[in-house]
Amino acid sequence: MARVIDAERPGLRLPARQEGDRVLYQNRLFEAQWWTQNQVPTSSPWLAWAEIGATIRCSTEATARTWTDSGIYLTGQTAVHDGIRWTAQWWTRNQEPGDKNGPWVKTDTCNG
């Protein structure tokens, strides 16, 4: 994993970032999904940056990250959304948990 840089440092110009590089911006962590340059990290699911949600402890055995619309989730990965922990049934991005026809299946509750 690449080092995390603070993208809000005064005078910082975002240099070219490689896939996998991480940037801290507005107290949120983003990871580059492909090569990018001078693109401010946002939670848009259509850009190079994917927001990595905060880690929440659901129980003594389970943790998960909060769901973000720009996050990329692989089969079997979990995310917390509206107090529920969900498991992705297939690769997904920008598909909110809770849609009965979507990629997510309810795992259990998680109120952090």
Helices and strands as residue ranges (DSSP letters): E 4-6, E 22-25, E 28-32, E 49-52, E 55-57, E 63-66, E 72-73, E 78-81, E 84-88, E 92-93, E 104-109
